[in-house]
Structures are given as structure tokens and as C-alpha cells.
Amino acid sequence: MKKLIAVLVALMCIACVFAGGKKEAAPAAPKELTVTIWDEGQRPGLQQIVDEWSAQSGIKATIQVIDWNNYWTLLEAGATGGELPDVFWMHSNVAQMYMENNLLLDLTSKIKKSSKIDLNNYYEGIVKLYQSNGKQYAVPKDIDTIALWYNKTIFDEMGVAYPDETWTWDDFAAAAKKLTNANHWGYAIQPGNNQEGFYNTIYSMGGYVISDDKKSSGMDKPETIKAIKLFTDLIAAGACPDLNTVAETAPNELLCAGKVAMSINGSWMLAGYRDNEYAAANCDVAVLPFTKTPADRVSIYNGLGWAAAANGKNTDAAWSLIEYLGTKEAQIKQAELGVTMAAYQGCSDKWVNCVKCFDLSGHMDMLNAKLVFRPYSRNTVVWEDMMTEKLKDAWTGAKSTEAVCKDIAAAMNEALAEE
């Protein structure tokens, strides 16, 4: 009888385990993750790093590249239709909106438990960009700086000294005029070249685009108008190509074609210049000019974040990949391969030596300039697109630069009030 009771008790215990005491089995690891980005120039290097993670995890992850405009269309469709890529890039333009609508996977507790990720190791502005209500929704991927790319051959031909750390914005404007002839312009800029153009000059001259509290525009401030006018005056003087020309051919493409002597660009453009035979043979990089003293030399910086879908089917694997991409080792590899500068502080030194054809110290030196985070709000795209459209009238001379800037400020204030 005692043996029978013991057997019955044992069977009851086993039954209890199967009835509810047993934890559900962990979901099987996915065979493949979808990773989506918008820059083909970065794909080869990033795929190498992702492949290293795949070798460790046993999970294949293939990077797909969608061009900038279609990328956000894809994400918007995924957000409304319920299926986003497993891992993808997030940007300051829309990060607040995606976080507030719970579309991104909350990484807070995962980061806290991680032995590989310490957010103190990354640039503070990029970390904070991907925070909302005390939660972290992305791991910083990179940092960028803005520098002055120039065509050495045109400078030599026109007898103009190369740009250096002594240049002011007035020196820049004077050189642009000297470098202009029937075959090329001194400089080129589009109305949409904000971070890669007039934003840097605005903040260098003491103006601003948006207030710190994200509630009002600074586009109607005298310093801001002066900064925009620097470029519209160059267009009016013929030292920059007109709107139709830059609408058809981007400034960086004009530089690669030997049609302009200077172009202001972000560090993320390296791959495009490196892989262009003409640019690799004829171009180089310098720091941006300043207004009055080197202390007001400004680089508008930004940083992408690695994010995952909140409702993704493979969130554990997605986090594992994001965690790996954020490690110091992966960030160093990203810099060494020339993908981009690293969001992990102290790792971008390797980026300087990733190519032999350019002296990239111009971009690195801009890390020591006054760094201003790229202006953004909850829905940056709305007012930035409006700004680009309205600036066309200043580019063509249809309206005065002052009038256009005041129009932008009024429309921008309305947009910000609706946020």
C-alpha cells in the first residue's frame, strides 16, 4: 500500500507539472533575420560584421537596402500593416513618433542586463535621441561630422590655396567666386542640403533652426537669415549652380564630375567618394570654416540607431544582433572597414586610416568643433520638407532670402504647434 501511495503521489506531481507547473518551451530560433538599411555604400562592410554574428549565433541575417524615400514608405506601411523588418535603422527625423506610438522594441531591460552594452560609452546626444519616457529604443550605430570636400585639381588650376583651419565663412565665399569660370563653379548647394550645408553656417553665425524646447522656429532670426544669404548671394553671383542644375545633379555628383570645386558633405558620404575614380584621384577634405573665431566652428552631427520592431516575431534574435552591433569590437570593425565613424566613443580613430586616397582628419577634427545635434522634433519631416520647398524661391531669387526665411518660420511655428 505504501508503494502504491508513493507511485500515486509521484504521478500526481508529474501531472501537476504538465498541467501548468511546466514552463512553456522557448520559441525556436529563427533561421533568418531581415535587416533593412538605406545606404548601399555601407552594406558590404556591415554585412561582414553581421556575418560574424551569424557564425556565432547560427542565424543567417541578410541586409537589404531600400533607398531613402522608399525606406520610410516601407516602414510606414509596416507600421500600419503590422509587419516591420526584424532589425532596421532609426533616424532623428521620425524617432520620437515611432517611440511614442510603441512601434519600436523597448530595449531598456535588455540593455540593463547586458554585459556588452553600456550606454555611457556612446555619444550622449545620440543615446538621448532614442529615449522616450525613460525607456531606450535603439542602440547608437554611428556618429557623423560635416566637413568641406574640395577638388585639388581645380584649386591648383585657379591658383587658390587649399582650404584649411584658418578659413572663415567670408574666406569660403571669396574662394568660391575665385574658383568659378566657364567650366566649373566654386561651390554647389541644394535647398535640401541642411545638415550638409546651411545648418552648420546658421549655428556658426549664432542663429538656430529650432528652439531647445522644440516649440518655436529660429529661421526668422537675423543670424539665421545672414547664414542662408551667404549661399543665396553666391548663387546670385554665379559662383554656385542654379536651382535647375542642382535639381538634376546633386552637389556631390558635380564634385565627382569636376564641375564644382567645393561641396559640404557628411562623413557617411565616404564610400561614394572612395568608389568614384575621379574623386579618389582629385579630391580631399578640410574642416568647415568658422565665423569670427575657431570657437564658433560648428558641425551638425547626427547618429543612427539600431532598432527592432516591437511586435516582431524574432525579438530575441533581433536583440542579440543589435547587442552585437553595439559592441566595441563591432564598432571598431565598422570604422576600420570605412562603413562610418563609430557611435562608441574613441573608436573612430580607426576610420581615419580606412582609405589612402583622402586625408580624413578633416572629419575627425570636426569632432573637436562645437557639436550641435541635428535639429529635430516629433515630426521633423513635415517642417523640413516645407523648408526645402520654400527655399527654392530664395535659390531662384523669386523672393528675397529674408522674406523666405520669415515665411518658413511662420509655417514651421504652425507645424510645431500641431505636434
N, C-alpha and C positions, 0 to 999 in steps of 0.2 A: 504493500500500500504506500509506504514511504517513497519507494522508487517511482510509483505511478504519479504521486503528487508532484514529485520533483520534475518528472517529464512534462506534466501538465503546466507547471509554473514556467518551465523553460519555453514551452510552446506559446504560452500567453505573452511572455516577454518578446519573443520573436514576432508574434502577431502585432503587438503594440508598435514595434519598430517599423514594420511595413505599413501599418495603418496610419501612421502620422509622425512617429518619432524619427524616422529616417529623413535626412536632408535630401532634397532633390539633387540629382546628378548635375554637375556643371555642364552648361551647353558645350557642344563640341566646338573646337576652334575652327574658324572659317578657313577655307582653302585659299582664299584670295581676298585682299582688301582693295577697294577703289580709292585712289589718291588723285585729287584733282588740283591743278595749278593753272596759271595763265601765261607763264613765261617759258617758251621753248628753249631759250638760251640757258636756263637753269636746269632743265630737265636731265641732261646727261649726267651732270655731277650729282644731282640729288638722287638719281636712280642708283648710282654706285653706292651711296650711303644707305638707301633703302634696301638694296640687295644684301648689305652686310647684316641688317636687322633680320631679313628673311632667312639668312643662313643660320642665325641663332634661334629664331622662333619657329622655323618650319612653315611659315605662312608667306605665300607669294604676295607681293604688293607692286602693282604696276602703275606708274604715273601717267595720267592722261592730261594733255594740255588743251585748254579751251581759251581762245583769245579773250582779251579783257571784257569787251562788251557782252559777248555770248556767255562768258563765265557767270556774270551776275544774273543774266536771264535764266541760266541753268539752275543757279542756287535759288532764285526766286520761285521757279517752277517746283523745285524740290521742296521748298519750304511750304508752299501751298498744297502741293500734291502729296506731301508726306514722305518723300524719299530723297535724302541728300547723300552725297558721297560719304564714304566712311571717314576719310581724313581730307581736309582741304585747307586752303589759305583763308585767313580773315584779314580785313583791311580797315583802317580807321574810318573810311567813308561810311561804312554801314555797321560796324561792330556793335555800337550801342543799341541799334534797333534789333539786331539778331539776338543779343544777350537779353534784352528786356522782354522779348517775345518767346524766351525759353527754347530757342532753336538750336543752341549750342550745348554740348555736353558740359555739365558742371565738373570741373577738374579739381576743385578745391580740396576735397578729402584725399583724392588720389595723389596730388602733389604733396600734401602733408605727410602721407605715408611713404613717399618715395625716398629712396636713398640716393637717387641720381639727380633729382631736380631740387635746387634751392633758388627761389626767385630773387634772392639778394644778389645773385651772380649776374643778373641781366640789367640792362639799362632801365632805370626806374620808370621813365616815361612810357616805354613800350609795355612794361608789366602792367602799369595802371590803365593803359588803354583798354586792356582786355579784362577789366574788372567791372563788376556791376553788383551793387548791394552786398558788398563784402565777399563776393564769390569770384573765382578765377575761371575764365572760359577758354583761354588759349595759352600756349607756351610760346614765348617770343622766338621767332625764327631768325631775324636779321636786324641790322640797323643800316641805314643808308645816309650818305652825305652828298652834298651837291658841290660840284667843282666846275671849273672853266676848262673845257676841252678846246684845243686850238690846232690849227693847221700850220705846222712849222714851215712848210714849203711856201705858203702864201706870205707868211711873216717875213721870210728871207727875201722873197721876190720884191716885196714892197718896202724893204728896209726898215721894218718896225721891230723893236726889241720884244722878245717873248714876254708874256705876262708873268709877273712874279708877286711876291708878298707885299711889295710896295704900292701896288696899283690901288687907286681909288676908283669909285664908280665914274668919276669925271674922266680919269685916265682911260678907263674902259670905253667910254663913249667917244673920246677923241681918237682912240686907236681904231675903233670900228669905222670911223669916217676915212681914216688914212688907208685902211685895208680894202676899201671899196674901189672897184674900177669896172670896166665893161664886162669883165669875165667872172667877177665874184663880188659878193657883199662882205662887209665886215662881220656881221652877226645876223642870226635869224632867230625869230621867236614867234610862236603861235599864241592866240588868245587863251588857249587851254594850257599853256606852259606855266602853271602856277608854282608848284613845288620846284620844278626845273626852270625857274625863271624869276618872275617878278615878286613872288612871296619873299624870297631872300632879300631882295632890294628894299621891299617895304619895311621889313623888320630892321634892316641895317640902318635905314634912314629915320627910324623912330616911330614908324607907323605900325598898324596892326590890321589884321583881317577880321578877327572876331574877338570879342571881349573874353576875359578869363572865365566868366560865369556863363558863357555861351548864349547870352541873351541879346547882344547887340553887335552891329557891324562897325568896323573901323574903316571901311572903304571910302568914307567921305572926309576923313581926316587929311589935313594939309600935307603931312609927311607921306601918307599913302598915295595921294594924288601925285605928288612930286616923283615918287618912285615909278609909278606907271608912266608918267610923262617922259621919263628918261628914255623909255623904249618907243613910245609913240613918236617922239621927236626924231629918233633915229630912222624910223620908218618914213616919216615925212621928208627927211633929208636924203633919202635914197640909200642909206647905209645898211638898211635891212630890207629883205624882200617884202613885197606887198602881200596882202591877205590871200589873194588868189594863188600865189606861188606857194605859200606855206600850207595852204589848204590841200594842195595837190601833193606836195613833198614835204615831209616833216624836217625840222631843222637838223636833226642828227643824220638824216639821209643826205641832206645838202652838204653837210660837213664831209661825209663819206664820198661824196661825188666831187669834192674840190670846188664847190660853189659858194661856200662861206668860210670865213677864216676862224670864226668862234661859235661855240654852242655851249650853253649851260646845261649840264646833264647830271643825273643821279648815278651813284656807283653801281646800281643794278644794270646799267647800260654797257658794262664792260664786255660781256660776251659778244654783243653786236659789233662793237668796235674791234675787238680782238679778231673776230672771224671775217672782218672786211679787209681785203688785201690792201686797198688804198689807205684806209685809216691806219692800219698797222704800220705802214711804211712812212706816213706823213704827219701823224697827229701825236699830241701829247696832252698832259694835264697840268693845270695850275690851280692854286687856291682861288676862291672868289675874291673880288675886290672888297674894300671897306668904304665907309662914307667919309669919316673925319680921322679916326684913329683905328688901329688894328683891333681895338676892343669892341668895335661895332661891326666886325666881320661876322656875318651870320650864315649858318647852314640850317635850312629847314630839314629836319630829319623825321623819319617815319620808321616803322618796323612792322613786318607782317607777323602773324601768329599762326601756329599750327592748331587747328580746331577739329572737333569731331561733331557729328550730328547727335543731338540729344536723344532722338528716337531711333538711332542706328541699331542694326541687328548685330553688329560686331564691336560693341563699345569697349570690351576688354582688350581685344586685339588692337583696336584703334588707339587706345590709351598707351598700350605697350609701344607702338610705333612712335607716337608723339613724344613719349618719355625718352626714347632712344634718340630722336632727332634733336632733343634739347640738351643732351649731354655735352660736356666739354669736349669729349673726343669727337663727336659728330659735328660740333660747331667748328672745331679746328679743321676738320676734313673739308667742311663746306668752304672755309676760307682758302685752304690750300688748293682746292680744285678750281678756285675762281668763280664759284657759284655766286656768292655775295659776301659782304662783310658780316661778321658774326654778332648776334644779339648778346652772346655771352661775353662779358667784358674781358678784355685782354687777349682775345683770340684772333682779332682782325689783323695782327701783325703779319700773320702767315699770308693774308690776302695780298699784301703789297708785292710779294715776290712770286705771285701766281702766273705772271706773264713777263716776258723780256722786252716786249715792244713798247711798253709805256712805263713812265715813272709815276706810279700810283700814289706817291707820297702826297700829292695834291689833295686827294680824297682823304687820306689818313690824317693829314694836318688839319682838315676841317673838323675833325673830332675835337680839336683843341680850340675851335672858334666858339662863338656864342651859339649853342644849340637850341633851336626853337622847334617845339613839336609841331608837326604839320597841322594847320588849323582844321578843326572838325567839330561837328555837333552830332545830334542824334540822327539827323538825315542830311549829311553833308552834300550828297549828290544833288539835291534839289537846288540849293543856292549856288553850288559850284557850276552846275550846268547853265544856270541863269547868268552867272557872271561871265562865263565863256561867250555866251551868245551876245550879251550886251557890249562886251569889249570889242566886238567886231566893228562897231560904229567908231570906236576910237582908233582902231587899226586903219580904217579906210579914211578917217577924217570927216566922216558924215556928221559927227558930233564932237565937241571938244572933250578932251580927256576928263576935265573937271566935271562936266555935265554927266558923262557916262558913269564916273565913279559915284556921283551923288545918286544917280538912278539905281545903281547896284546896291548902294547902302539902304535905300528905301525899300527895295524889293527884298533884300536879304533880311531886314528887320521884320518884315511881314512874315517871311518864311520861318524865322526863328520863333516868332510869337506863336505860330501854329504848332511848333514842336511840343 
